[in-house]
Structure formats: structure tokens, C-alpha cells
């Protein structure tokens, strides 16, 4: 098999996005759009990927580190000018080169593989990826002769009335014989109104040299959608989300209302898990089998075990074991480690907390910088007081401990195994194993005193 190369065009500023964020870094379902493109290319056994960067080059390189090589286009003078910047990396090499726009996040590896195969079968010097759409306004048209052979690409503004009625368009993705590409690029002119060098002119140069130019027509226009503004970004996100959600459903996940369920591309979900409407699953979240995640929940970069029930809660960068109940309205902040058979009830917040197997935090509890053992019961309103205004400190609770309601554990503090904390206590010293810790003011009942307080009654 001949060598394969790819050039990703990612140097445009994207002024229509009206954003401080570089255009190709706008996320689509959890990943910058240019990264979607490069990730798809990387599955094609490509020998080298060269990304042409310009505005925001450093940020693009950060996101694609290890996935691509980079060449900076200081001035954006057209698509042919951009590809020519890969000359030092690719010129003179035998093989074929894919040219793909970095703002087409929906392009799939299978389509590019089909383009490469068609290019090889036709023994072409260039093959254009095309598609047919109902309204081709604004797109370059593919002009074919009576035998269906590609003659040229005509931009919309230059097309005759007859040519404008053609519905087959240039998607902006190409496959070239590598040597022929860079030889032709040297002859591209900027003799046009914009004074720029356009890649479709390479097609004309090759045709004028009697080289074979082919066009591979794909069925789905969606893959060619270029994102140039926020409206197109929303459409690309909608289409990508549909693709992601349908894939999960095919793999045995129930999405009660897929149109209102937001799942990033790198999320993994086990079989027979049910996701209700309004759920957001972000980053590299992994959810096991037989879970239920109810409406309004958000899970970010977390690992969820099997048979977990998350009720309208937020989980960030945390780990949850098997057979756990969470919520409603619980908030697991980063570095929470919830072991098997735990109950995290309503309005419970954890942060950098290890919660041992079988432990119950039923409601209205804060456990930050805490290590909680097995089979512990923490009463309503209890707090691990971890911050003294300057430093954070740790609370350690042993196994089989009972913490009564409205208890304050002032860190650093340790509660031993099988200890009992009386309700309403403020614990400032370690409590030994099997001890009762009680720290509250003695109640004093002043008999008959209330009548002095009930003025006017």
C-alpha cells in the first residue's frame, strides 16, 4: 500500500464566530472540532499528519500534541497557500495526501477511507469529495461532461445560471497524488478579486495537463458541514449528538429522550443503563451496567460503577463504586471516592473524601478532606470542618462509627472505630475506639421563667 499523508487546514481566524476562542477549538460534544478531524484521520494508518495553524497556533498545538506535526501560516492567503506550507514536510514523497478542513468535525474515517479507495481505483491524480444538496447556494459546483467525467470546479459567484442549478458540490476535502499536488501548487495564481491562492485551482491545473481527476460522491451532506459561525456550530453539535446517542442506544443503553440528552464523544456507558432527559455526561466519564441517571444530573470526568442510581445530582472528577445511591441534589466534588453500597442522600456534598463501603450520608452533610470508614452513619447537618481560614486539614472517621445530627468535626481530628458522636457535638479532639464523644453545653431549664419573656401575651 502506498504511503498516506494528511494535511489539515486550521489556520483561519473565524471572524464570523465573534469569539476570543480560535475557531477550530470551539468544542463539539466535548472535543475541539479540529481534534475530531485529526482523530478520525488517525484511524486511517496515515504516515504523517500536518496541521496548518495560524491564529491561536499555540493552543491548537496543545490540543493536538502527539497527534500531528504543525506548520504555521503567518498570512492567510487562501487554501492553496495553506497547503503549500506543508511542502517542507511532504514535497517529493511518493504516496497520496488527504486535504481536510479543520472546521468539518462531522467527517468520518469511513468516508475518507472510501475516498482513498476510489482515488486508487480511478488511478487519479486528484479526487474531490462531493455530495448533493437541495440548496447549493454558496458552494463550489462540480462540473462534469456528458460522460460524467469531472471537468472543473466553479465557485458559486463565478457560476453561470445553468451551473448554479447543479446540486453536486465540492465539500473541500480532497485526495491527491502527493507529488502531483505540490508540483501543481507551485503554479497556482492569485489573479482573482480576493488576491488569494485557491486549492480548487489545482484541479484545473491537473486537468489542463491531461491528468485524471475524479470525484467521489458521498451520500451524507452532514459530514461536509463546515462551521463558520455559532449557528453552524449548534447544528454540528446537534448532528454529532444524534450520532453519539444513536450509537449508545445500539449498544444497549436506554435514552428516554435522546433529543434532550447531552453526551460527550468520549463517554462510555454500560448495557441496560437508563439515562433520563436533561442529563449531561461530559469528558471521559465511564458509567457501568444497570445504572439509572435521572433528569438534571451532570457527571464530568468520573467513573461510575454498576447498579448505581444517580438522582438529579452533580458528580465531578470522582469515582463511585457499585450499588451506590446518590441524591437527589447531591454534589460530589473532585477527588471523591465513594465505595460500594454507599448512600449519598439529598443535599450532601463531598470533596476529596473517601467514603467506605456500606456507609450512609443520608442528608444535609458536608464531608471535605475526609476519610470515612465502613458502615458509618453520619447524621443530618453534620460537617467535617476542614478549613481554618488559612489551611485545609483532614478528618478521619473509623469503621462502624455513628455521628449524631448537627455534629461538627473540627479538623484535624480522628474518630476511632465503633465510636459514637453525640448529636450537636463540636468535636475538637480525637475520639478513641469504642468511646462516646460529646461536646456541647449543659442544658439548664429555668422553671417558670418563660412568663417573663411572653410580653403582651
C-alpha positions in Angstrom: 0.0 0.0 0.0 1.3 3.5 -0.9 2.2 5.9 1.8 -0.6 8.1 3.2 -0.3 11.6 4.4 -2.9 14.2 5.5 -2.9 18.0 5.6 -5.5 19.6 8.0 -6.3 23.2 7.3 -6.7 25.0 10.6 -5.3 28.5 10.1 -8.3 30.6 9.5 -9.3 33.2 12.1 -13.0 32.5 12.1 -14.2 36.1 12.4 -17.8 35.1 12.0 -17.7 33.2 15.2 -17.3 36.5 17.0 -15.2 34.8 19.7 -12.0 35.2 21.6 -11.6 31.4 21.1 -9.8 30.3 18.0 -12.4 28.9 15.6 -11.3 25.3 15.3 -11.0 25.0 19.1 -14.7 25.5 19.6 -16.0 22.3 21.2 -18.4 19.9 19.6 -19.7 17.3 22.1 -16.7 17.7 24.3 -13.9 17.9 21.9 -12.5 20.8 19.7 -13.7 20.4 16.2 -10.2 20.1 14.7 -9.5 17.3 17.2 -12.5 15.4 15.8 -11.0 15.7 12.4 -7.5 14.6 13.4 -8.8 11.7 15.5 -10.7 10.4 12.5 -7.7 10.7 10.3 -5.5 8.9 12.8 -7.5 5.7 12.3 -6.6 5.5 8.6 -3.0 4.3 9.0 -1.7 7.7 7.9 2.1 8.0 7.9 2.1 11.7 8.7 -0.4 14.4 9.7 0.5 18.0 9.1 -1.8 20.6 10.6 -1.6 24.1 9.2 -2.0 26.6 12.0 -2.3 30.4 12.1 -4.3 32.3 14.6 -4.1 30.7 18.1 -1.4 28.3 16.9 -0.1 27.5 20.3 -3.5 26.5 21.7 -4.1 24.2 18.7 -0.7 22.6 19.2 -1.5 22.0 22.8 -4.7 20.2 21.9 -3.2 18.1 19.2 0.1 17.4 20.8 1.3 13.9 19.8 -1.3 13.6 17.1 0.1 15.9 14.4 3.0 17.9 13.2 2.5 21.6 12.7 3.4 24.3 10.2 2.4 27.9 10.8 0.9 30.0 8.1 1.7 33.6 9.1 -0.5 35.2 6.4 -3.8 33.6 5.4 -3.7 33.9 1.6 -6.0 31.1 0.6 -6.3 27.3 0.8 -3.7 26.5 -1.8 -1.3 28.9 0.0 -2.0 27.0 3.3 -1.4 23.5 1.8 1.9 24.8 0.2 3.2 25.4 3.7 3.4 21.6 4.1 5.9 21.5 1.3 8.9 21.1 3.6 7.2 18.1 5.3 5.7 16.3 2.3 7.0 17.5 -1.1 8.8 14.9 -3.1 7.3 12.0 -1.2 5.6 9.1 -3.0 2.1 8.4 -1.9 -1.3 10.1 -1.5 -2.3 13.1 0.5 -5.7 13.9 2.1 -6.5 17.5 2.5 -9.3 18.1 5.1 -10.6 21.3 6.6 -10.3 21.5 10.4 -13.7 23.1 10.8 -15.6 20.0 9.5 -16.0 18.0 12.7 -18.5 15.5 11.3 -16.2 14.0 8.7 -15.9 10.2 9.3 -12.9 7.9 8.8 -15.1 5.5 6.8 -15.8 8.3 4.3 -12.2 9.3 4.0 -11.2 5.6 3.6 -13.8 5.3 0.8 -12.3 8.4 -0.9 -8.8 6.9 -0.7 -10.0 3.6 -2.2 -11.9 5.4 -5.0 -8.8 7.5 -5.8 -6.7 4.4 -6.1 -9.3 2.6 -8.3 -9.5 5.5 -10.7 -5.7 5.9 -10.8 -6.4 9.6 -10.4 -4.0 12.5 -9.6 -6.8 14.2 -7.7 -10.1 13.1 -6.3 -12.7 15.5 -5.0 -15.1 14.5 -2.2 -18.5 15.7 -3.3 -22.1 15.5 -2.2 -25.5 16.5 -3.4 -27.7 19.0 -1.5 -31.0 20.7 -2.1 -29.7 24.2 -1.7 -26.2 24.5 -3.0 -26.0 28.3 -2.7 -22.6 29.4 -1.7 -20.8 26.2 -2.6 -18.5 25.4 -5.5 -20.2 23.3 -8.1 -18.8 20.1 -9.7 -18.9 20.4 -13.5 -19.0 17.1 -15.4 -19.1 16.3 -19.1 -21.7 14.1 -20.8 -19.8 11.0 -19.7 -19.7 12.1 -16.1 -16.0 13.0 -16.1 -15.1 15.9 -13.9 -14.1 19.0 -15.9 -13.7 21.6 -13.2 -14.9 23.2 -10.0 -16.8 26.5 -10.4 -17.3 28.8 -7.4 -20.9 29.9 -6.8 -20.1 33.6 -7.5 -18.5 32.6 -10.9 -21.1 30.1 -11.9 -23.5 30.7 -14.8 -27.2 30.4 -14.3 -27.1 26.9 -15.6 -24.2 25.9 -13.5 -25.9 27.3 -10.4 -28.7 24.8 -10.9 -26.1 22.0 -10.3 -26.6 20.4 -6.9 -23.4 18.5 -6.7 -20.9 20.5 -4.6 -17.3 20.5 -3.6 -17.0 19.6 0.1 -13.5 20.9 0.5 -12.0 17.5 1.1 -9.6 16.1 -1.4 -7.2 13.2 -2.1 -4.1 14.0 -4.2 -1.2 12.2 -5.6 1.3 13.8 -3.3 4.0 14.7 -5.9 1.4 16.0 -8.4 -0.2 18.1 -5.7 3.0 20.0 -4.7 4.1 20.4 -8.3 0.7 21.9 -9.2 0.7 24.2 -6.1 3.7 26.0 -7.5 1.6 27.1 -10.5 -1.4 28.3 -8.6 -2.0 32.0 -9.2 -3.7 34.7 -7.0 -5.1 36.5 -10.0 -8.5 36.9 -8.6 -10.6 39.5 -6.8 -9.5 38.4 -3.4 -5.8 38.1 -4.4 -5.7 34.6 -2.8 -4.4 31.2 -3.8 -7.3 28.6 -4.0 -6.9 24.9 -3.8 -9.6 24.2 -6.5 -7.2 25.8 -9.0 -5.0 22.7 -8.6 -7.9 20.7 -10.2 -7.8 23.0 -13.2 -4.0 22.8 -13.5 -4.1 18.9 -13.4 -7.0 18.8 -15.9 -5.1 21.1 -18.3 -2.1 18.7 -18.0 -4.5 15.8 -19.1 -4.2 14.2 -15.7 -7.1 12.1 -14.3 -9.3 14.0 -11.9 -12.1 12.1 -10.2 -14.9 12.9 -7.8 -16.3 10.6 -5.2 -19.8 11.4 -4.2 -20.8 10.6 -0.6 -24.4 10.2 0.5 -24.4 12.3 3.6 -24.1 16.1 3.3 -23.9 16.3 7.1 -20.2 15.2 7.1 -19.2 18.1 4.9 -20.8 20.7 7.2 -18.2 23.5 7.7 -18.5 25.5 10.9 -18.1 29.2 10.3 -20.5 30.8 12.8 -22.4 29.9 16.0 -25.4 28.7 14.1 -23.4 26.2 12.2 -21.7 25.2 15.5 -25.0 24.5 17.0 -26.1 22.4 14.0 -22.8 20.4 14.0 -23.3 19.8 17.8 -26.8 18.6 17.2 -25.8 16.2 14.4 -22.8 14.9 16.4 -25.0 14.4 19.5 -27.5 12.4 17.5 -24.7 10.2 16.1 -23.3 9.7 19.6 -26.7 9.0 21.2 -27.8 6.5 18.5 -24.5 4.7 18.9 -25.2 4.3 22.7 -28.7 3.1 22.0 -27.5 0.5 19.5 -25.1 -0.8 22.2 -27.9 -1.4 24.8 -28.3 2.0 26.6 -31.8 3.4 27.1 -32.0 7.1 26.4 -35.5 8.1 27.4 -35.4 11.2 25.3 -32.3 11.3 23.1 -33.0 14.7 21.7 -32.6 16.2 25.2 -29.7 14.1 26.4 -26.2 15.5 26.2 -23.3 13.0 26.0 -19.7 13.9 25.0 -18.0 11.7 22.4 -15.5 10.0 24.8 -18.2 9.0 27.3 -18.7 5.2 27.8 -22.0 3.7 29.1 -22.7 0.1 30.0 -25.6 -2.1 28.9 -29.1 -1.6 30.4 -28.3 1.7 31.9 -31.1 4.2 31.7 -30.4 7.9 31.1 -33.3 10.3 31.6 -33.9 13.6 29.7 -31.8 16.6 30.7 -28.8 14.6 31.7 -25.3 15.9 30.8 -22.4 13.4 30.6 -19.1 15.1 29.9 -15.4 14.4 29.3 -14.1 10.8 29.8 -16.9 9.7 32.1 -17.5 5.9 32.3 -20.8 4.5 33.6 -21.3 0.8 34.2 -24.2 -1.6 33.5 -27.7 -1.3 35.0 -27.4 2.2 36.3 -30.1 4.9 36.3 -29.3 8.6 35.9 -32.3 10.8 36.4 -33.1 14.2 34.9 -31.0 17.2 35.7 -27.9 15.2 36.6 -24.4 16.2 35.5 -21.4 13.9 35.5 -18.0 15.1 34.5 -14.8 13.0 34.0 -16.0 10.4 36.6 -16.1 6.7 36.8 -19.4 5.2 38.0 -19.8 1.5 38.9 -22.6 -0.9 38.2 -26.2 -0.6 39.5 -25.7 3.0 40.6 -28.7 5.2 40.9 -27.9 8.9 40.5 -30.9 11.2 41.2 -30.6 14.8 40.0 -27.1 15.2 41.2 -23.7 16.5 40.2 -20.5 14.4 40.1 -17.2 15.9 39.1 -13.9 14.1 38.7 -14.8 11.4 41.2 -15.1 7.6 41.5 -18.3 5.8 42.5 -18.4 2.1 43.3 -21.2 -0.5 42.7 -24.7 -0.5 44.2 -24.5 3.2 45.3 -27.4 5.6 45.7 -26.7 9.3 45.1 -29.1 12.2 45.6 -31.3 13.8 44.9 -29.4 17.1 44.8 -26.1 15.7 46.0 -22.8 17.3 44.9 -19.7 15.1 44.6 -16.8 17.5 44.0 -13.4 16.4 42.6 -11.5 13.5 44.2 -14.4 12.0 45.9 -14.0 8.2 46.2 -17.3 6.5 47.0 -17.0 2.8 47.7 -19.6 0.1 47.2 -23.1 0.0 48.8 -22.9 3.7 50.0 -25.8 6.0 50.3 -25.2 9.7 49.5 -28.5 11.4 50.2 -30.1 14.7 49.4 -28.1 17.9 49.8 -24.9 16.0 50.6 -21.6 17.5 49.4 -18.3 15.7 49.4 -14.8 16.9 48.3 -11.5 15.0 48.4 -13.4 12.4 50.5 -13.1 8.7 50.7 -16.4 7.1 51.8 -16.1 3.4 52.9 -18.3 0.5 51.9 -21.8 0.5 53.4 -21.6 4.0 54.8 -24.6 6.3 54.8 -24.6 10.0 54.5 -28.4 10.5 54.3 -28.9 14.3 54.1 -27.6 17.8 54.6 -24.0 16.8 55.2 -20.6 18.3 54.1 -17.6 16.0 54.1 -14.5 17.7 52.7 -10.9 16.4 53.1 -12.3 13.4 54.9 -11.6 9.7 55.2 -14.7 7.8 56.3 -14.6 4.1 57.1 -17.0 1.2 56.5 -20.6 1.1 57.8 -20.6 4.6 59.2 -23.8 6.6 59.7 -23.5 10.3 59.6 -26.5 12.3 60.9 -28.2 15.2 59.3 -26.4 18.6 59.4 -23.0 17.1 60.2 -19.9 18.8 58.9 -16.2 18.0 58.5 -14.9 21.4 59.3 -11.8 21.3 57.1 -10.7 25.0 56.8 -9.4 27.4 59.4 -9.3 30.4 57.1 -5.8 29.6 56.0 -5.1 25.9 55.8 -7.1 22.7 55.0 -7.0 19.8 57.4 -8.2 16.2 57.3 -10.9 14.4 59.2 -10.6 10.6 59.7 -13.6 8.5 60.8 -13.1 4.8 61.5 -15.3 1.9 60.8 -18.8 1.3 62.3 -19.0 4.9 63.7 -22.2 6.7 64.5 -22.2 10.5 64.1 -25.3 12.2 65.6 -27.1 15.0 63.9 -25.6 18.5 63.8 -22.1 17.5 64.7 -19.1 19.5 63.8 -15.8 17.6 63.4 -13.1 20.2 63.6 -10.1 19.0 61.6 -7.5 17.8 62.1 -9.4 15.2 64.1 -9.7 11.4 64.2 -12.7 9.4 65.4 -11.9 5.8 66.2 -13.6 2.6 65.2 -17.1 1.9 66.8 -17.1 5.4 68.4 -20.3 7.3 68.9 -20.6 11.1 68.5 -23.5 12.6 70.4 -25.8 14.8 68.4 -25.0 18.5 68.5 -21.3 18.0 69.5 -18.4 20.1 68.3 -15.5 17.6 68.3 -12.1 19.2 68.5 -10.1 16.3 70.0 -9.6 12.8 68.8 -12.2 10.2 69.9 -10.8 6.8 70.8 -12.2 3.5 69.7 -15.5 2.5 71.3 -15.8 5.9 73.0 -18.7 8.3 73.2 -17.6 11.8 72.2 -19.9 14.5 73.5 -19.0 18.2 73.4 -21.9 20.5 74.0 -23.1 23.0 76.6 -25.1 21.6 79.5 -28.9 22.3 79.3 -30.3 24.4 82.1 -34.1 24.6 82.4 -35.3 27.7 84.3 -38.7 26.8 85.6 -41.4 29.4 85.2 -39.0 31.8 83.5 -40.9 31.9 80.2 -43.7 34.1 81.6 -41.2 36.9 81.9 -40.5 36.6 78.1 -44.0 36.5 76.8 -44.7 40.2 76.9 -48.1 41.3 75.7 -49.5 37.7 75.7 
